[in-house]
């Protein structure tokens, strides 16, 4: 692996960083306060090729590699983790199963408009009683002629209030724990499909999160992802592996934003007659923060490289998710501590990074689940 970014990577990073600062950053604070996502960003991002950046050109994507996607996610979440999470779903969980396992018809009807930003996606897996133990989900999809009738509910679903379609995990054969799951594409407006309340969150407030309900919701057989009943869990594992690598970049972006805010504050804050950045204890803490961020970025790029080579990397993906999300907690805590009382005030951005980052050890596989995956992949 070459530890130098290619010229294409550097150009992309500078181009997207400039776009994010000019067109996304000015919307972040209002979106946080109103807890409303600025949907106009979707077609704008799609127009410029900034949605689904690793997806093939034949479907309208830029066809970039996984490292480019990680650069994109880091820069996005450096500006706003909340806004970033909506785009992560669009270029990951909410479309990846269609890209990898969907029919050509499904790709044309759902994937292509999503890449262009004309349709917003969501991914419905988590339920009130099925989180880390995803195999215990209760949503059912019963075959009825040329349709499937779905009954169940989902919660904590990113993009749920604004989604045009949702990929829903449901059992077609409840007798086969895990193996009897399938994924279905359910469009907004389908009879029996209802969006519940929008959920209020501690952090990532600019990302709209909500509940979904399915009551005798009839979808065509052609909306099932995959050629046969069963196999949905393997599709989920593949999707989550890719997403966990990207999650490393998400954590790195928030960590970098926390470091930038803390360094700026330490240079401006005067105590005992000089900026606090001149005190050894502060300088050492900042140096340690920078060290950890560099490690986070490096292991994320390594896993992305393995993914691009087509090599097995479930272990490495879980290591990235575990290390980066847990290390982020240390970095944001240090940032809060250096800010002192001002860090607890809403006018300083460090509190947002602290609140946003707290979520990351929980979603897309808790830290406890990552430990289990790593141990399993290592054979013990």
Secondary structure in CASP SS format (residue, H / E / C, confidence):
PFRMAT SS
TARGET T0000
AUTHOR 0000-0000-0000
METHOD secondary structure of the structure
MODEL  1
X C 1.00
X C 1.00
X C 1.00
X C 1.00
X C 1.00
X C 1.00
X H 1.00
X H 1.00
X H 1.00
X H 1.00
X H 1.00
X H 1.00
X H 1.00
X H 1.00
X H 1.00
X H 1.00
X H 1.00
X H 1.00
X H 1.00
X H 1.00
X H 1.00
X H 1.00
X H 1.00
X H 1.00
X H 1.00
X H 1.00
X H 1.00
X H 1.00
X H 1.00
X H 1.00
X H 1.00
X H 1.00
X H 1.00
X H 1.00
X C 1.00
X C 1.00
X C 1.00
X C 1.00
X C 1.00
X H 1.00
X H 1.00
X H 1.00
X H 1.00
X H 1.00
X H 1.00
X H 1.00
X H 1.00
X C 1.00
X C 1.00
X C 1.00
X C 1.00
X C 1.00
X C 1.00
X C 1.00
X C 1.00
X C 1.00
X H 1.00
X H 1.00
X H 1.00
X C 1.00
X C 1.00
X C 1.00
X C 1.00
X C 1.00
X C 1.00
X H 1.00
X H 1.00
X H 1.00
X H 1.00
X H 1.00
X H 1.00
X H 1.00
X H 1.00
X H 1.00
X H 1.00
X H 1.00
X H 1.00
X H 1.00
X H 1.00
X C 1.00
X H 1.00
X H 1.00
X H 1.00
X H 1.00
X H 1.00
X H 1.00
X H 1.00
X H 1.00
X H 1.00
X H 1.00
X C 1.00
X C 1.00
X C 1.00
X C 1.00
X C 1.00
X H 1.00
X H 1.00
X H 1.00
X H 1.00
X H 1.00
X H 1.00
X C 1.00
X C 1.00
X H 1.00
X H 1.00
X H 1.00
X H 1.00
X H 1.00
X H 1.00
X H 1.00
X H 1.00
X H 1.00
X H 1.00
X H 1.00
X H 1.00
X H 1.00
X C 1.00
X C 1.00
X C 1.00
X C 1.00
X E 1.00
X E 1.00
X E 1.00
X E 1.00
X C 1.00
X C 1.00
X E 1.00
X C 1.00
X C 1.00
X E 1.00
X C 1.00
X C 1.00
X C 1.00
X H 1.00
X H 1.00
X H 1.00
X C 1.00
X C 1.00
X C 1.00
X E 1.00
X E 1.00
X E 1.00
X E 1.00
X E 1.00
X C 1.00
X C 1.00
X E 1.00
X E 1.00
X E 1.00
X E 1.00
X E 1.00
X E 1.00
X E 1.00
X E 1.00
X E 1.00
X E 1.00
X E 1.00
X E 1.00
X C 1.00
X H 1.00
X H 1.00
X H 1.00
X C 1.00
X C 1.00
X E 1.00
X E 1.00
X E 1.00
X E 1.00
X E 1.00
X E 1.00
X E 1.00
X C 1.00
X C 1.00
X C 1.00
X C 1.00
X C 1.00
X C 1.00
X C 1.00
X C 1.00
X C 1.00
X E 1.00
X E 1.00
X E 1.00
X E 1.00
X E 1.00
X E 1.00
X E 1.00
X C 1.00
X C 1.00
X C 1.00
X C 1.00
X C 1.00
X E 1.00
X E 1.00
X E 1.00
X E 1.00
X E 1.00
X E 1.00
X C 1.00
X C 1.00
X C 1.00
X C 1.00
X C 1.00
X C 1.00
X C 1.00
X C 1.00
X C 1.00
X C 1.00
X E 1.00
X E 1.00
X E 1.00
X E 1.00
X E 1.00
X E 1.00
X E 1.00
X E 1.00
X E 1.00
X E 1.00
X E 1.00
X E 1.00
X H 1.00
X H 1.00
X H 1.00
X E 1.00
X E 1.00
X C 1.00
X C 1.00
X C 1.00
X C 1.00
X C 1.00
X C 1.00
X H 1.00
X H 1.00
X H 1.00
X H 1.00
X H 1.00
X H 1.00
X H 1.00
X H 1.00
X H 1.00
X H 1.00
X H 1.00
X H 1.00
X H 1.00
X H 1.00
X H 1.00
X H 1.00
X H 1.00
X H 1.00
X H 1.00
X H 1.00
X H 1.00
X H 1.00
X H 1.00
X H 1.00
X H 1.00
X H 1.00
X H 1.00
X H 1.00
X H 1.00
X H 1.00
X H 1.00
X H 1.00
X H 1.00
X H 1.00
X H 1.00
X H 1.00
X H 1.00
X C 1.00
X E 1.00
X E 1.00
X C 1.00
X C 1.00
X E 1.00
X E 1.00
X H 1.00
X H 1.00
X H 1.00
X C 1.00
X H 1.00
X H 1.00
X H 1.00
X H 1.00
X H 1.00
X H 1.00
X H 1.00
X H 1.00
X H 1.00
X H 1.00
X H 1.00
X H 1.00
X H 1.00
X H 1.00
X H 1.00
X H 1.00
X H 1.00
X H 1.00
X H 1.00
X H 1.00
X H 1.00
X H 1.00
X H 1.00
X H 1.00
X H 1.00
X H 1.00
X H 1.00
X H 1.00
X H 1.00
X C 1.00
X C 1.00
X C 1.00
X C 1.00
X C 1.00
X H 1.00
X H 1.00
X H 1.00
X H 1.00
X H 1.00
X H 1.00
X H 1.00
X H 1.00
X H 1.00
X H 1.00
X H 1.00
X H 1.00
X H 1.00
X H 1.00
X H 1.00
X H 1.00
X H 1.00
X H 1.00
X H 1.00
X H 1.00
X H 1.00
X H 1.00
X H 1.00
X H 1.00
X H 1.00
X H 1.00
X H 1.00
X H 1.00
X H 1.00
X H 1.00
X H 1.00
X C 1.00
X C 1.00
X C 1.00
X C 1.00
X C 1.00
X H 1.00
X H 1.00
X H 1.00
X H 1.00
X H 1.00
X H 1.00
X H 1.00
X H 1.00
X H 1.00
X H 1.00
X H 1.00
X H 1.00
X C 1.00
X C 1.00
X C 1.00
X C 1.00
X C 1.00
X H 1.00
X H 1.00
X H 1.00
X H 1.00
X H 1.00
X H 1.00
X H 1.00
X H 1.00
X H 1.00
X H 1.00
X H 1.00
X C 1.00
X C 1.00
X C 1.00
END
